[in-house]
Amino acid sequence: MDFIKLVNDEFKSGKEHPKFTVGDTVTIEYRIKEGNKERIQKYRGTVISFRGHGEKRRFTVRKISGEVGVERIFPYDSPFIENITVEKHGKVRRAKLYYLRDRMGRAARIKERRKLSASVK
């Protein structure tokens, strides 16, 4: 067991990502290697689920490309993730948003969660 922990610690990215939950719209900058070249690809979509726990946690991001829905699973602690930016926080009441797979366009919208500013009295 000690050897397994050692290998897992070796592959940890050690990066701090912002807090985000299911329903949030995020932009992920993911490092891709094609042949001997490396580039960063941005992937923007809605987080529809979190799975796993601890070091093996992963999240699924869904976006609409053309008229086709595309989902991608990212390991939370992946060394290939350069940066995660939270574009907007969604207001949802479910832990998994798989129902978005059946919806298109306006029906697939998620309301935005608003935060009260400290200056409002």
Secondary structure, 3 states (H helix, E strand, C coil): CHHHHHHHHHHCCCCCCCCCCCCCEEEEEEEEEECCEEEEEEEEEEEEEEECCHHHCEEEEEEEECCEEEEEEEECCCCCEEEEEEEECECCCCCCCHHHHHCCHHHHCCCECCCCCCCCC
